[in-house]
Amino acid sequence: MARILIVWELGGGLGHAMPQRALADRLQQHGHEVIVAARDLLRLQRAFDGSAHTLVSAPFFPGLLQQPRQMNALSDVLWFESGGHSAETVRAQFRAWRGLVKLLSPDLIVTDAAPMTLAATQGLVPRLNYDGYFHATDACAWSMFRDWERADTAATAERAALLLDHVNVARSECGLAAAVDLPEAFAATRQLLRCLPELDPFGPRAAVHYIGHQAVGGVEPDWPQAASAQRVFVYLRSEYAHAERLLGALVRQQALSILCFVDSVDIAKLPQAAHIRYGTVPFDLNQVLVQAHLVISHGGGLHGLATQFGKPTLLMPLHTEQFLTSRMGERLGTSLVVMPPLTSADFLTPMRRLLAEPGFTQQAEQAAARHRQTGLEPLRVLLAAVDDLLAA
């Protein structure tokens, strides 16, 4: 039996926590002990409710109070959100992570959106980066991603150079040689991408292995309305500024059967209708995505998972990564993206198009067929990589 530490630093939402639960459960079934260290303990607790896994807080720097108007690359994200702007904060995180790893003595670390963990734990233990598009640390990840408006590339390049200097100061204190570039400074022992190459805004990448998304279990979906109604699955987060307008549009679609998972939202305050059913406990996505005709979400993992199941998507991105992958869905012909400023009509028109025009579903089904042919089984591939690294 091995002890495996799963780490989550950046990002938010159950799109990180639920795949971690699925992985932790599978590792436990294979006889491993699992410890999960995460920044968002609230959502982690919700996802791991009822499990026997050990949950701890991940060391992280809470970010600068004054954020820039633009962040243009992963180096900017680490600079402004992970303490990369200061050699002192980087050194503090190195010390905290290395101390925690020595205390817990894991045989392997599996990271999800945790670049600073990868940087800080080099030389201590093998690290498997099981990640999405945005926080992977291969060479492609450090490219400029802001291409829809003018970006200050010189300032970003200067911050990236200083970030490398700050990491190298911490590496020196740990007896590590200076890294020549950011991919080396934040390298993993192995990189697996929990996503699809068609939706990767930086890819397809040659140096990583795409393993796709893993549907996770939950409660059985209980769709309202007659079985003949078109079924729409909605994932809505509380911080979405236009939630009221979206729900207003859904209330008027009485011919549909709508199942809505709401994250950190009081159901009693939401508009009620016979054709809408709300849930606050995650649904079994293996069942939901087989049954749904359309998925509405903010993007991210559920977007990719819906594509693997051959379902069109209406996307309402909350942040840059979701916007970038949503845009790839539009280019693929499987998605439509709703961006502010909005009125309720802005939801109705794309929703009706996605349900009425067969081309969106056909493109999604073709993408799903491609991945069925490759035998994509994310957790099987991931477990094989875990076994390889433990045996090395």
N, C-alpha and C positions, 0 to 999 in steps of 0.2 A: 504493500500500500504506500502511495506517495502522498505528500502534503502539497496541495496546489493552492496558490494565492491568486484570486481573480481581483483585478484592480480596475476601477472606473474613476476618472478625474473630471473630464470636461463634458459639457453638454447636459441635457436634462431630459426628463420624461421616461415613461415606461419602455420606450423603444430601446433603451440601453438595459434597463433593469430586468425586463422579462427574458430576453435572450440569455442574460447571465444566469437567471434562475434555471432555464432549460439546460444550460451547460453544466451548472453546478450539480443538478440532479443526475444528469447522465454520468458525470465523473464519479459521483457517489455510488451509483449503480455498478460502476466498474471497480469499486473497492477503494477509491481515493478519499482522503479527507480534504474538505474544501473550506477555505476561509475567504470571505469577500470583503475587500476594503473599498469604500466608495465615498464620494463627495456628497451625493444626495441621499442622505440616510432615510429621509421620509419615503421617497419612492422605492428605495431599496427594501425597506421594511414591508411596504405594501406588496411588492413582488415576491418577497421571500416569506410571507406570512405562512405559518404552519410548517416551515422547513426546520431541519436540525442544523443547518449550516451556521457557522460562526460569522457574525457581521461586525466589522470594525470601521472606524472613520479613517479615510485616506488623508495623509498629509497633503495640504494644498495651500497655495497662497490665494486669498480671496479676490485679488485683482486691484487695479488702480481705481480710485474713486472717480477720476476724470478720464473717461475713455475718449478716444479720438472719433471723429466723424467717420473715418474710414479705417478698416483693417483689410489689408490687401493680400496677405499670404499667411500660411501657418505660423511663420516666424512672428508676425504681428499678433496673432492670437496668443502665442506663448508670452510675448512681451507684455501685453496688456492684461491678460487673464490668468497667467500662471506664474507671475513674478519674474519673468525673464528680463525685465527692465533693470534689474539690480543684481550685481554679483552677490550681495549679502543675502538676498532672498533665495537665489539659486543655491548658494552654499547651505542655507538653512534647510532647504528641502532635500538636498543630497544627504545631509546628516540625518534628517528625520527618516527618510526612506531606508537608508542603509541600516540605521538602528532598528527599525521595525522588521526588516528582513532578517537581520541577525537574531532578533528576539523570536520571531515566528518560525524561522528555519524552514522555509518552503523548499521543495525540490524543483519547483517550476513556478514561474509567474505567467499568468495569462492577462494581457492588458486590453482594455477597451477604452479608446479615447483617453489614453494616459501617457502622453509623450514624456512628461517629466519623470514618471516612474522608470521608463525605459532608459532615460539618460542617467538617472541617479543610481540604478542598480547594476550597471555594467560591471562585469567581472565577478559578480556574486553568485548568480544563478541563471540558468537558461530562461529566456523571455520569449514567449509566443505572443505576437501582436495579432489579436483577433478583432478586427476593426472595421469601421465604415470607410467611406471615401475620404473624409475630410481630415481625420486625425491620424491616418497611417503615416509612417515616417520614412517611407522609401524616397528615392531621389525625386520622383514626380511631385510628391506632396508639398515641396517647398516652392512650387511655381506660383506666380501671381494668379489669383483667381478672380480679381475684380476687373472684368472686361466690359461691363455695361456702362461705365462712366470713367471719367478721367481719374487716374490714380497717381499719387506721388511715389513713383517707383524708386527715386533716389533715397527718399526718407525710409522706405521699407528696406532697401538694401543696406542702409546704414544701421538700422535696428537689427537686421539679421546678423551683420558682422559683430555687433556688440553682444548679441545673444550668444554667439559662439564663444566670444571672449569670456563671458560670464560663466558659461558651462565649463570652459577649460580651466578657469580658476578653481572651480569645485572639483574637477577631475584631478587636478594636480594635488589637492589636499588629500585625495583618496588613493594616491599612488598610481593613477592612470595617466597614460601618455596623452598629450594634447590631440584632440580630434582635428582633422584637416578641414572638415566641413560639417554642416548640420546633419546630413544623412548619417554620417559616421557617429556624430555626437548623440543622436537619438535612435541609433540602430537597435533592432530587435534581432534575436537569434533566428527567428523565422517570421515572415509576414503572410498572414491570410486576410483576405478582404471579404467581409460579410456583406457582399453586395453583388450587383450584376455589372458586367463590363459595359453593356449598352447604356447604363445610367451613370457611369463614372465620368464626371466632368474633366478629369485629368487623364483619362485612359482611352482605350484599354492599355494597361501597364504591363510591360514585359517581365518585370522582376518580381511580381507578386502572383499569388494563386487566388483566383476568385472562387469562393465556395458558395455564394448565394446566401439567402436569408433562411432562417429557421422559424417555421410556424410554431407557436408555443400554445400549450393547453390553458384552459381556464374553464369558466362555467359554460354550460350548454346554451347556445343562443335560442331565444324564445321570440321569434319574429311575430309582430302583430299582423293583423289583416289576413285576407284569404291567401291560400298558397299560390294562386295564379298571379298575384301582384308582383311587380318588379321590386326586388329587394335592394335596399341601399344601406350600406354599413358606414357609419360616421364615427371618426375619432376626433374629439374636440377637447382642446386643452383650455384651462381657465384663463390663461393670459392672452388668448386670442382676442384682439380688440373688436372684431366684427362678429363675435359669437351670436349676439342678439339678432343681427341681420340675417345670418345664416339660418338660425332656428326659425325666424319669421318666414323665410322662404320654404323651409321644410314643412312647416305647419300647413302651408297652402297646397302641398302636393298630396292630396288625400287619396289618390289612386295608388300611391306607393306604400310599401312596407318598409319602415325605417327603424333600424336598430342603432342606437347612439351610445357609444361609450364616452363618458365624460370624466375627465381627469381633474380631480380637486374642484369639483363644481357641486353646489347644493341642488339636487334634483328638484326639490320642492319649489325652487324659484324659477324653474324653466317652464316654457309654455307647454301645455299638455294637449295631446290630441290622440284619438283612437289609433291612428296609423303610426304613431311614434312610441317606441319603448326605450327608456333610458337604463343604463347600467353603470355602476361605479366599480364593480369588480371585473377584471379583464375577462373577456369572452374567449372561448376556445377558437383560435383563428383558423385551425385546420377545418373546422366545421363552417365557420362564418364565411371564409373565402371561397369555399366550394359552392355555397348557397347564394352568395351576393351577386347582383348584376353590376353594381357600381360601388366603388369605395371612395369616400371623401375623407381626406386627412390633411395633415400639415406637411406631408412628405416623409423623408427619412426611410426608416426600415419598413414601415407599413406600405409605403409606395412601392419599394422593391418587391416585397412579399406579394402584394396584389398582382404585380406584373408576372411573377413566377406562377401565379394561379390563373393567369390569363384574364384578369379583370381590368377594365379601364378605370382611371382615377381622376377625380377632381381635387386639385391640390391648393392649399392655402398656406404657403410657407411662412414660418415665423422668424427664420434667421437665414443667413447666407448659405449655409450648406444645403438646407432644404430648398432654397431658391435655385441653386445650381443644379441639383438633381431633378427638381421639378421641370426645369427648362429642358433637360435631357429627355424627360418623358414626353414633353410636347414635340421635340424633334423626332422621337421614335414613333409618334402617332398614337400613343396610348393614353395621353393625359391632356387636360386643359388646366391652366393655372389662373387663379384669381388673385389679383394684387390690388392694394389700395390705390386711390380712394374708391370706396364701394357704396353701392346701394343694394337693396335686396334683389333687384333685377339682375345684378351682376352674378348672382349665384344661380338664378333660375335658368338663364339662357344656356350656360355651359352644362348644367346638369341635364337639361332636356336634350342637348346635342349628344352628350355621352350615352344616354339611354336610347336615343332614337336612331343615331347614325351608326350602322354596323361596322364601319371602318375602324373605329377605336377598339372595339372588342376583338376584331379580327387581328389587328396588329398585336394586341396583348396576348392573344392565343398563340400567335406565331412565335412570340418571344418565349412563352411558356413551353411550347413544343421544342424549341432549341435546347432549353435547359433540361427537359426530360430526356432528350436524346444523349446528353452528356452524363446522365446519371447523377445529377447534382444532389448530394446528400450532405448538407453542411455539417451536422454533428458527427457523422461518420468520418468525414475528411478531417475534421478538427481533432477527434479522438485519436486518429492514426498519427497526426502530427504530435500530439501529446505523448503517445507511446514512443515515437521516434526520439523525441528530445529527452525523455526520461531514461531511455536505453543508451543514449550517447555517452 
